[in-house]
Amino acid sequence: MNRISYPLNFSFFSILVMLVSSPVFSGEAHGQISGAEAVEGFLYDLPDVRFEASDFQWDNVKGAWNLKVRQPLDHDHPEKGSFYQRVYLSHRSADLPVVMVTEGYSRGFNYPSELAEAMGANQIIVEHRYYGESVPDSMDYDYLNIRQAAHDLHRIRTMLTGLYSGPWVASGISKGGQTTLYYRYFFPEDVAVSVPYVAPINLSLEDERIYAFLKDVGTAKCRKQIEAIQQRILEDYDASLLRLKWHAKGAEYRFGYLTVDEAFEYAVLEYPFSFWQWGADCDEIPAAEESLEVILDHFLEVSGMGFFSDEGMTDYASHYYQCAVEFGYYGYEVEPFAEKLRALGQAGNPSAIFTPDHMDVQYDGGELAQAVYDWLESEGDEIIYINGALDTWSATAMPVNKKRDALYYFLEDQSHGTARIRNMSESQKREVRSTLERWLNLELTGTLAD
């Protein structure tokens, strides 16, 4: 990846003049970098950064770049090795705020985040370590932990500080929202505001708040319909499994981590979690007396087997490791179905954590998650929590705390993919805008200001 490319007919002297006259090299005040050439000059002068210009287009963006930032595997011991972390920079103006998008997984492309659009801000997207292209040569999971990931963000924040005079805001969605909150815990002075979307803080390997949520969400009628679908599929176990095996074969799913029978039962148990997480429609649940084909077509739209295939295990291996070590997660309450389960048995609730290659991982007992939870309860100001009232993950979201200078939204009829500012009421949008402007001491220029 090239650092900078200049036209071939430039002389060395003309290049030198251009660099010296740019804001970066001419000693202009901090935060006065404006044009694309000046940004590239700044990036060129940074150690441990590779970059190339991007053709990413976005309203009022003057330039965009794909970066690779060299990060230590262990920020306490840089001598232990390094890896390159993928970062996307979209530049509007030096005096505008900066939204740092804290991804929780891989990020293979640049995109306009809702918050940066809403604020009219510059944007920096950071792919999470051990995902996508941000991986070391050896997947030594000892260096995949929340603290190291927070240090990655802090280092990028420090490196790019000289580009901007405006305040910084961190934001992420789902596991990226978790990353936003953990980053704020470790480096509370790095950003002025944090905006986590649909971000759970799980406090145990099997956080039982999930079970309580699933017993209360929606209407009693809808919950009974959901369980009736599960019961019907398991009652016609052999016929259901046969049809789903053919579906898996057509989709080219492979099953080695779990057997196809285990994946089938996990998918049935996952059905209510996915139903509410992604906001499926209760009116579209078929009657349990419908043909098995109709039942399974609906089931595949909501849950399905792909999530439990080898591909799913590989794609989320790092995620499952983090859940097993620090994040915590959820399990499946099997009591209503125990007699019908064959592959998973009846000995306790099965976990939704699938560690890489079945490795034995030691959970920290929820110590760090509890510390973050307690810190957010006692000191978590200037944070906007955005959750969907229907989303299963809202069960472990931070609860409303009126003692904090923070906003808490559990948006009615919204789920994991739709709990967004764009789906708020007009009064809620006005509240978000006025609160951001108060905290940041500036006027927004994005869609929230329209």
RAJOZI-V997193 format. One record per run of one state. SS is the DSSP state (h for helix, s for strand, l for the rest). FROM is the first residue (numbers start at 1). TO is the last residue. Records with the same first field share a line. If there is no record, write none. Layout:
SS = FROM-TO ; FROM-TO
//
This chain:
l = 1-11 ; 22-35 ; 45-48 ; 54-62 ; 73-77 ; 81-81 ; 92-97 ; 103-113 ; 120-121 ; 127-130 ; 132-133 ; 135-140 ; 144-145 ; 164-167 ; 174-174 ; 187-192 ; 198-199 ; 201-208 ; 215-219 ; 236-236 ; 251-259 ; 278-281 ; 285-291 ; 303-305 ; 309-309 ; 316-316 ; 328-330 ; 332-337 ; 341-350 ; 352-355 ; 359-366 ; 380-382 ; 389-391 ; 398-406 ; 412-420 ; 424-425 ; 441-446 ; 450-450
h = 12-21 ; 36-44 ; 78-80 ; 114-119 ; 141-143 ; 146-163 ; 175-186 ; 209-214 ; 220-235 ; 237-250 ; 260-277 ; 282-284 ; 292-302 ; 306-308 ; 310-315 ; 317-327 ; 338-340 ; 356-358 ; 367-379 ; 392-396 ; 421-423 ; 426-440 ; 447-449
s = 49-53 ; 63-72 ; 82-91 ; 98-102 ; 122-126 ; 131-131 ; 134-134 ; 168-173 ; 193-197 ; 200-200 ; 331-331 ; 351-351 ; 383-388 ; 397-397 ; 407-411
//
